[in-house]
Amino acid sequence: MQPYFNIEKLSVLLNSCTGDAARALQMIPRTGDSYDRAITQLKTRFEDLKQITLQMIRQLKSMKQCREDPRSLRNNLSDVHAVIATLEKQGEVVNTKYMQSMVLKTFPRTIQDEMAKKEFDSEKTWTMTELLDNLTWRLSAKNISLVFKIQVAMTTPFSTPTLEQVK
């Protein structure tokens, strides 16, 4: 197998990049000697730990409160996990009340209140890991469907849910 020429590698790289990476390479000339320059530019732009940290914090701050449907809740939790994991990988301290409040603000008020009550009842201050573990448990498919069934049964006029309705 023959090695690829730099112009071929540049072409594959340019076609593979999207979003910020594609914008960073927009002005790179399409010549064979530009491949190394493109790689250097991407490394400079995206290997900057401080920049990655700031971007993750901005992303967490800009996340809107999700809806209460199961899919939105799980997607939100996945997004939060990704941001927190990236911040931890960068060496950022995530075990602060401020970071936990930013995470909780992305969830509906009912879940925020439920997590606050659980933390209070535990008689200790949670770490970010404990908060995420409790959110994961609360949002597991089994628990979401149970809570959803209870809410539906409770909103039916003139009825009290029975155990059979909830199961």
PASEBA-1860 file (N, C-alpha, C; in nm, 3 decimals):
! residues 167
1> MQPYFNIE> 0.084/-0.119/0.000/0.000/0.000/0.000/0.088/0.124/0.000 ~ 0.060/0.215/-0.089/0.139/0.337/-0.099/0.088/0.442/-0.001 ~ 0.181/0.521/0.053/0.136/0.627/0.143/0.057/0.733/0.064 ~ -0.032/0.800/0.134/-0.112/0.905/0.071/-0.027/1.030/0.053 ~ -0.052/1.103/-0.053/0.012/1.232/-0.072/-0.054/1.332/0.022 ~ 0.020/1.436/0.057/-0.034/1.537/0.148/-0.161/1.603/0.093 ~ -0.169/1.621/-0.037/-0.288/1.683/-0.094/-0.410/1.593/-0.075 ~ -0.389/1.461/-0.081/-0.499/1.367/-0.058/-0.541/1.369/0.089
9> KLSVLLNS> -0.442/1.372/0.177/-0.473/1.378/0.320/-0.546/1.508/0.354 ~ -0.503/1.618/0.293/-0.569/1.746/0.316/-0.714/1.741/0.268 ~ -0.735/1.681/0.154/-0.870/1.670/0.100/-0.961/1.590/0.194 ~ -0.911/1.477/0.244/-0.989/1.396/0.338/-1.015/1.474/0.466 ~ -0.913/1.542/0.516/-0.928/1.621/0.639/-1.034/1.730/0.621 ~ -1.026/1.804/0.513/-1.122/1.913/0.489/-1.264/1.861/0.474 ~ -1.279/1.747/0.410/-1.412/1.689/0.392/-1.467/1.629/0.521 ~ -1.379/1.596/0.615/-1.421/1.533/0.741/-1.458/1.634/0.848
17> CTGDAARA> -1.404/1.753/0.839/-1.426/1.853/0.943/-1.562/1.921/0.927 ~ -1.626/1.947/1.041/-1.752/2.020/1.042/-1.746/2.126/1.152 ~ -1.842/2.215/1.152/-1.854/2.314/1.259/-1.732/2.403/1.273 ~ -1.686/2.420/1.398/-1.573/2.508/1.427/-1.446/2.462/1.357 ~ -1.426/2.331/1.348/-1.306/2.280/1.281/-1.307/2.317/1.133 ~ -1.420/2.305/1.068/-1.430/2.341/0.926/-1.405/2.491/0.908 ~ -1.461/2.572/0.999/-1.439/2.717/0.991/-1.292/2.753/1.013 ~ -1.224/2.680/1.100/-1.083/2.706/1.126/-0.997/2.679/1.003
25> LQMIPRTG> -1.042/2.589/0.918/-0.963/2.551/0.800/-1.011/2.618/0.672 ~ -1.109/2.704/0.681/-1.168/2.767/0.563/-1.066/2.838/0.474 ~ -0.972/2.906/0.533/-0.878/2.989/0.457/-0.749/2.916/0.421 ~ -0.739/2.789/0.453/-0.619/2.712/0.419/-0.617/2.690/0.267 ~ -0.506/2.724/0.200/-0.498/2.698/0.056/-0.502/2.547/0.027 ~ -0.560/2.511/-0.083/-0.574/2.369/-0.119/-0.451/2.323/-0.197 ~ -0.337/2.318/-0.126/-0.213/2.270/-0.187/-0.154/2.162/-0.097 ~ -0.065/2.082/-0.153/-0.006/1.970/-0.079/0.069/2.012/0.045
33> DSYDRAIT> 0.135/2.128/0.040/0.213/2.170/0.158/0.125/2.231/0.267 ~ -0.004/2.241/0.245/-0.095/2.297/0.345/-0.141/2.195/0.448 ~ -0.120/2.067/0.424/-0.168/1.964/0.516/-0.109/1.983/0.656 ~ 0.024/1.999/0.662/0.089/2.016/0.793/0.042/2.144/0.862 ~ 0.020/2.250/0.782/-0.032/2.374/0.839/-0.173/2.355/0.895 ~ -0.255/2.278/0.825/-0.392/2.252/0.871/-0.390/2.175/1.003 ~ -0.306/2.075/1.012/-0.294/1.996/1.136/-0.249/2.086/1.250 ~ -0.148/2.168/1.226/-0.098/2.260/1.328/-0.208/2.356/1.373
41> QLKTRFED> -0.284/2.409/1.277/-0.391/2.503/1.310/-0.498/2.436/1.395 ~ -0.535/2.313/1.361/-0.636/2.242/1.440/-0.585/2.213/1.580 ~ -0.460/2.172/1.591/-0.403/2.145/1.724/-0.399/2.272/1.808 ~ -0.358/2.382/1.746/-0.352/2.509/1.818/-0.490/2.549/1.868 ~ -0.588/2.531/1.782/-0.726/2.575/1.813/-0.794/2.484/1.914 ~ -0.773/2.353/1.902/-0.853/2.260/1.981/-0.777/2.185/2.089 ~ -0.646/2.201/2.097/-0.573/2.139/2.208/-0.545/2.237/2.321 ~ -0.597/2.356/2.310/-0.581/2.457/2.414/-0.674/2.421/2.530
49> LKQITLQM> -0.615/2.371/2.638/-0.695/2.323/2.751/-0.783/2.431/2.812 ~ -0.729/2.551/2.822/-0.807/2.661/2.879/-0.928/2.691/2.791 ~ -0.907/2.690/2.659/-1.015/2.717/2.565/-1.124/2.609/2.575 ~ -1.082/2.483/2.586/-1.177/2.372/2.597/-1.258/2.387/2.726 ~ -1.190/2.420/2.835/-1.258/2.437/2.963/-1.361/2.549/2.955 ~ -1.321/2.663/2.900/-1.415/2.775/2.887/-1.533/2.739/2.797 ~ -1.506/2.666/2.691/-1.612/2.626/2.599/-1.712/2.533/2.670 ~ -1.661/2.440/2.750/-1.750/2.347/2.822/-1.835/2.420/2.925
57> IRQLKSMK> -1.774/2.514/2.996/-1.850/2.591/3.096/-1.956/2.676/3.026 ~ -1.919/2.739/2.913/-2.018/2.816/2.836/-2.132/2.726/2.788 ~ -2.096/2.606/2.744/-2.199/2.513/2.697/-2.296/2.476/2.810 ~ -2.240/2.448/2.928/-2.325/2.413/3.042/-2.414/2.531/3.082 ~ -2.357/2.651/3.084/-2.435/2.770/3.119/-2.547/2.797/3.018 ~ -2.521/2.767/2.893/-2.620/2.800/2.789/-2.726/2.693/2.770 ~ -2.711/2.580/2.837/-2.812/2.474/2.823/-2.944/2.521/2.884 ~ -3.049/2.505/2.807/-3.182/2.543/2.853/-3.242/2.432/2.938
65> QCREDPRS> -3.338/2.469/3.021/-3.407/2.369/3.102/-3.484/2.275/3.008 ~ -3.462/2.146/3.025/-3.525/2.049/2.935/-3.671/2.025/2.974 ~ -3.743/1.966/2.880/-3.883/1.930/2.907/-3.885/1.806/2.996 ~ -4.004/1.771/3.045/-4.016/1.659/3.139/-4.042/1.525/3.073 ~ -4.042/1.520/2.941/-4.064/1.390/2.878/-3.937/1.305/2.890 ~ -3.952/1.173/2.895/-3.837/1.084/2.919/-3.720/1.105/2.824 ~ -3.747/1.122/2.696/-3.637/1.138/2.599/-3.558/1.265/2.627 ~ -3.626/1.376/2.650/-3.557/1.502/2.678/-3.473/1.492/2.805
73> LRNNLSDV> -3.529/1.428/2.906/-3.456/1.412/3.033/-3.329/1.331/3.013 ~ -3.341/1.219/2.942/-3.222/1.134/2.920/-3.119/1.204/2.831 ~ -3.164/1.272/2.727/-3.071/1.346/2.640/-2.999/1.455/2.718 ~ -3.072/1.525/2.802/-3.012/1.629/2.884/-2.907/1.570/2.978 ~ -2.941/1.458/3.041/-2.846/1.393/3.132/-2.720/1.351/3.056 ~ -2.736/1.298/2.936/-2.620/1.258/2.855/-2.532/1.379/2.822 ~ -2.596/1.490/2.786/-2.520/1.612/2.755/-2.444/1.662/2.878 ~ -2.511/1.660/2.993/-2.447/1.705/3.117/-2.329/1.613/3.151
81> HAVIATLE> -2.349/1.482/3.140/-2.240/1.387/3.165/-2.120/1.417/3.076 ~ -2.143/1.444/2.949/-2.034/1.471/2.855/-1.956/1.597/2.895 ~ -2.028/1.701/2.932/-1.963/1.826/2.971/-1.882/1.806/3.099 ~ -1.941/1.744/3.199/-1.872/1.723/3.327/-1.750/1.632/3.308 ~ -1.764/1.527/3.230/-1.651/1.436/3.204/-1.536/1.511/3.136 ~ -1.569/1.598/3.042/-1.466/1.676/2.973/-1.398/1.771/3.071 ~ -1.476/1.837/3.155/-1.418/1.929/3.253/-1.327/1.854/3.351 ~ -1.371/1.737/3.397/-1.288/1.657/3.488/-1.159/1.614/3.419
89> KQGEVVNT> -1.169/1.576/3.293/-1.051/1.534/3.216/-0.952/1.649/3.203 ~ -1.003/1.772/3.197/-0.917/1.891/3.187/-0.859/1.930/3.323 ~ -0.899/1.859/3.429/-0.848/1.890/3.562/-0.928/1.996/3.635 ~ -1.045/2.030/3.583/-1.130/2.130/3.649/-1.195/2.072/3.773 ~ -1.214/2.155/3.873/-1.285/2.115/3.994/-1.435/2.129/3.966 ~ -1.506/2.018/3.973/-1.651/2.021/3.945/-1.734/2.000/4.072 ~ -1.669/1.970/4.183/-1.741/1.946/4.308/-1.767/2.076/4.383 ~ -1.834/2.168/4.316/-1.872/2.294/4.380/-2.023/2.310/4.369
97> KYMQSMVL> -2.078/2.384/4.462/-2.222/2.410/4.459/-2.260/2.486/4.333 ~ -2.172/2.574/4.288/-2.201/2.651/4.167/-2.215/2.559/4.046 ~ -2.122/2.466/4.030/-2.129/2.372/3.917/-2.252/2.283/3.930 ~ -2.281/2.238/4.051/-2.398/2.153/4.071/-2.527/2.230/4.040 ~ -2.530/2.357/4.077/-2.651/2.436/4.048/-2.666/2.458/3.898 ~ -2.554/2.475/3.825/-2.562/2.487/3.680/-2.618/2.360/3.618 ~ -2.576/2.245/3.671/-2.626/2.116/3.621/-2.775/2.105/3.651 ~ -2.813/2.132/3.775/-2.954/2.117/3.815/-3.047/2.210/3.738
105> KTFPRTIQ> -2.998/2.330/3.704/-3.083/2.426/3.631/-3.123/2.375/3.493 ~ -3.054/2.274/3.443/-3.090/2.221/3.311/-3.205/2.122/3.319 ~ -3.247/2.090/3.441/-3.358/1.995/3.461/-3.483/2.069/3.507 ~ -3.599/2.008/3.487/-3.725/2.071/3.532/-3.725/2.093/3.684 ~ -3.805/2.189/3.725/-3.812/2.226/3.867/-3.845/2.107/3.957 ~ -3.932/2.018/3.911/-3.970/1.902/3.994/-3.849/1.815/4.025 ~ -3.762/1.797/3.929/-3.642/1.715/3.952/-3.542/1.792/4.038 ~ -3.531/1.922/4.017/-3.444/2.003/4.102/-3.486/1.990/4.249
113> DEMAKKEF> -3.616/2.003/4.273/-3.667/1.993/4.410/-3.645/1.854/4.467 ~ -3.667/1.752/4.385/-3.648/1.615/4.430/-3.502/1.588/4.468 ~ -3.409/1.639/4.389/-3.266/1.619/4.419/-3.227/1.696/4.545 ~ -3.280/1.816/4.563/-3.251/1.894/4.684/-3.301/1.821/4.807 ~ -3.420/1.763/4.799/-3.477/1.688/4.911/-3.394/1.564/4.941 ~ -3.354/1.491/4.836/-3.273/1.371/4.857/-3.138/1.404/4.920 ~ -3.078/1.513/4.875/-2.949/1.552/4.933/-2.967/1.592/5.079 ~ -3.072/1.669/5.108/-3.099/1.710/5.246/-3.123/1.587/5.333
121> DSEKTWTM> -3.204/1.493/5.285/-3.234/1.371/5.361/-3.111/1.284/5.383 ~ -3.013/1.295/5.294/-2.891/1.214/5.310/-2.801/1.270/5.420 ~ -2.830/1.392/5.465/-2.757/1.460/5.572/-2.609/1.479/5.540 ~ -2.579/1.495/5.412/-2.442/1.528/5.373/-2.446/1.607/5.243 ~ -2.337/1.673/5.215/-2.326/1.749/5.091/-2.278/1.655/4.981 ~ -2.353/1.651/4.872/-2.318/1.562/4.762/-2.200/1.615/4.681 ~ -2.125/1.521/4.627/-2.025/1.555/4.526/-2.097/1.558/4.391 ~ -2.029/1.604/4.288/-2.088/1.604/4.155/-2.120/1.461/4.112
129> TELLDNLT> -2.033/1.367/4.146/-2.056/1.226/4.111/-2.183/1.175/4.176 ~ -2.204/1.209/4.303/-2.326/1.165/4.371/-2.451/1.229/4.310 ~ -2.440/1.356/4.273/-2.553/1.422/4.208/-2.586/1.352/4.076 ~ -2.484/1.328/3.994/-2.506/1.263/3.865/-2.557/1.121/3.882 ~ -2.507/1.050/3.983/-2.556/0.914/4.009/-2.704/0.916/4.047 ~ -2.743/1.011/4.131/-2.883/1.022/4.171/-2.972/1.064/4.054 ~ -2.923/1.153/3.971/-2.999/1.191/3.851/-3.013/1.071/3.757 ~ -2.905/0.995/3.742/-2.908/0.877/3.655/-3.009/0.777/3.707
137> WRLSAKNI> -3.008/0.753/3.838/-3.104/0.658/3.897/-3.245/0.709/3.875 ~ -3.268/0.838/3.902/-3.402/0.896/3.889/-3.453/0.890/3.745 ~ -3.361/0.905/3.652/-3.401/0.911/3.512/-3.388/0.777/3.440 ~ -3.360/0.673/3.515/-3.354/0.542/3.449/-3.491/0.512/3.389 ~ -3.493/0.434/3.286/-3.618/0.407/3.211/-3.729/0.357/3.303 ~ -3.694/0.268/3.394/-3.794/0.210/3.484/-3.856/0.319/3.572 ~ -3.773/0.402/3.629/-3.823/0.505/3.720/-3.900/0.615/3.646 ~ -3.856/0.651/3.528/-3.928/0.752/3.451/-4.068/0.703/3.418
145> SLVFKIQV> -4.077/0.579/3.372/-4.210/0.529/3.333/-4.301/0.518/3.455 ~ -4.246/0.481/3.570/-4.327/0.471/3.692/-4.379/0.609/3.732 ~ -4.291/0.709/3.734/-4.331/0.845/3.771/-4.432/0.898/3.670 ~ -4.409/0.873/3.542/-4.501/0.919/3.438/-4.639/0.857/3.456 ~ -4.644/0.727/3.486/-4.773/0.661/3.507/-4.846/0.719/3.628 ~ -4.773/0.748/3.733/-4.834/0.807/3.852/-4.890/0.945/3.817 ~ -4.812/1.026/3.743/-4.858/1.160/3.706/-4.983/1.153/3.620 ~ -4.986/1.061/3.525/-5.104/1.045/3.439/-5.224/1.003/3.522
153> AMTTPFST> -5.203/0.907/3.610/-5.313/0.859/3.694/-5.364/0.970/3.786 ~ -5.272/1.055/3.834/-5.311/1.163/3.924/-5.388/1.272/3.851 ~ -5.367/1.288/3.722/-5.435/1.394/3.648/-5.571/1.350/3.595 ~ -5.603/1.222/3.610/-5.735/1.175/3.568/-5.837/1.230/3.667 ~ -5.941/1.299/3.618/-6.037/1.362/3.710/-6.110/1.260/3.797 ~ -6.129/1.297/3.920/-6.210/1.221/4.015/-6.160/1.078/4.038 ~ -6.030/1.060/4.035/-5.981/0.925/4.064/-5.851/0.931/4.141 ~ -5.826/0.830/4.217/-5.701/0.813/4.288/-5.636/0.689/4.229
161> PTLEQVK> -5.507/0.699/4.193/-5.445/0.583/4.129/-5.434/0.465/4.226 ~ -5.461/0.350/4.174/-5.442/0.227/4.252/-5.307/0.170/4.217 ~ -5.260/0.077/4.296/-5.132/0.013/4.270/-5.132/-0.056/4.134 ~ -5.245/-0.113/4.095/-5.254/-0.181/3.966/-5.239/-0.083/3.850 ~ -5.293/0.039/3.864/-5.280/0.138/3.758/-5.136/0.183/3.741 ~ -5.063/0.188/3.849/-4.926/0.234/3.846/-4.832/0.129/3.789 ~ -4.861/0.002/3.811/-4.772/-0.105/3.765/-4.767/-0.119/3.619
END
